[in-house]
Amino acid sequence: GAYAPAQSVTREMEARIVRAVVAPTIAGMAREGTVFRGALFVGLMIDNDVVRVLEFNVRFGDPETVVIVPMYGGSWFQLLNASARGDLRGVTSHTVKGACVCVVMTAHGYPDAPRKGDAIHGVEGALNVLHAGTARRDDGALVTSGGRVLAVYAKGETMAEARTRVYADVVRIQWDGEHHRTDIG
């Protein structure tokens, strides 16, 4: 799962991350002749103000993007188009007030050997559900078809409200062997 905003990332911490991780990465790529344009996802672990890089992706991270998209107050087209062109001048953006929490619901056996074909019940009553590992049987039933089955998310004015809303939807959705974390947000 994921949540936004990340309470541990203050403006000072963000500046430190840009200075210590992002800027040197972009500069290093440019020195090697690989000028970067697009989305650079930097997966970090922050523990006691120590920043560690877990991964870099040239795509948006999942499930992190599920909570970032509703919190972005600018035009996604303007941002992505400008990023692809390599010129962010003129892009205006802001963060939307509030919080967003996403809980990933997984299949029995995830991550090693996720079971497929378990009937999923209760999705119809949930407000914000993104399908990742689902399929339809010939009879029309919604079933599991991968490890990360659903990403359920909710916004709220506070983190507590978003968390309450998302877990209210998560408990409505059921299938044999379903698993999810209970500590997101």
N, C-alpha and C positions, 0 to 999 in steps of 0.2 A: 504494500500500500504506500500511500504518500499523502502529504498534507502541505498546504501553503496558507499563509507565509511560514517560512522556517524561522521559528522564534530564536534560534541560536545565531542566525545571520543578521547581525546589526549592520548599520551603514559602514562602521569601521571595519568589521569583519569582511564585508563585501569588498571594500577597497583593498584590504590586505590580500584577499583571494585573487582579485584582478591583477594586483601588482606582483604577487608571488607565483601565480599559476597561469592565468589566462594570457596576460601580456607576453611573458617569456615564451609561451607555447606558440602564439601567433608570430612573434618575431623570429623564433627558430624556424618555423615553417617558411617564412619569407626568405630567410637567409639561404635555405636549401632550395629555393626556387619554386616553392609550393605556396603561392599566395592563396590565402583562405577566403572563401566567400560562402556564406550559408549559415546553417545552424551548427554550432559546436556545443555539444552537451558534455559538461564536465561533472562526472559523478564523484562526489566528495564524501569523506567521513570526517566529521569534526568532533573531537573529543577533548575536553578541557582546553579549548582554544587552539588545539593542534590540528592543522588541516592536512589531510592525506588524500591524494588522488586515487580513486578506485578505478576509474575508467574514463576514456574519452570516446565520444561517438560523434559522427557527423550526421546525426539525426536527432530528433527529439527522443528523450528517454521515456520508457513506459514502466511504471504508471505515472511517473512524475508529470508528464504532459497533461494527463487527465485533470490535474489540479491547477496547472499553470494556465491553461487556456481560459477557464472562466474568470481568472483573476487578472487577466491582461485587459486594460482599458483602452488600448489603441486599436487601430485597424490591423488585423492580421494580414490582410492582403498587402497593405502598404509596407509593413515590416518585412514580410517574406520577399516581396518583390525588390525592395531596396537591398536586402541582404544578398539576394542572388546577383544583383548588379554591383555589389560591393560599395555602396554609397548610402549610408544611413542619414545623411544630412536631410533635414526636412521631416524626418519621422518623429511624430509626437506620440508619446505614450504615457500611461500612468497605470498604477496598480489600483484595482478595484478594492474598495473597503470590504472587510469581512475576512472569511476564511473558507477553505474548501478541503474536504477530506475524501480520499479514495481508498476503498478496501477491495483488494483482489481476492476473488473466491476461486479456489482451485479444486481440481479433481482428485479423487482417491488415487494415491500412489505418486502424486506430484512431489518432487520434480523427476524422479528416476523413471517411473513407468506409469504415467497417468492412465487411468482406466477411461475408456470411451463408451458411450452408449447409455449412460445413466440419465433417466428422465428428470428434467429440471421443472420445478413447480414454483409459482409465486412471482415470476418476473413481471407479470402484467400489472401487479400492484405497486411496483417500485418506480420511482420517478426518473432517476438518471442511471441507466445501465448501458454499458458498452460491451458488446459481445466480442470475445476473442477466440475461445475454443468451444463454439457451439455449432450444432447442425440440426437439420430437421429430418426426422425419420419419414418414411413413406406415408405413415398415418398422420403426419403433421406435428407430432410431439417434438418439443425442443429437447435436445439431448447434449451431453458433454461430448466434445470431440478433440480435446487437447488438455494440456496441463493448466494453464491460466484460462479459466472458463469465462468469468465475468469480471469487469471492473465496475463497481458500484460507487457512485460519488454523490456528494451533497454539499451545498454552500450554506453558510449561516453568517449572522452578524458577528459571531465569535467562534473560536475554535471549538468550544464546548457545544455550541448549538449545531455546528456542522457535523461534529462527531456523533451527537445524539441522532440527528437526521439520517446519517448514512447507516449507522448500525440498526436503526428502526427498519430500514429497507433490507439490509443484509439478513436479518432474522426472518423476513417474509419469504426469502428465496431458499429453496431446499432441494437437495438430491442426495442419493446414497453416497456416502464417503466425502461429502463436501467439507472443505477446510478453509478457514480464514483466520487471520490474526485478529486479536481483540484489543491490541494496544496502539493502534494507529491514531495519531493526533493527540 
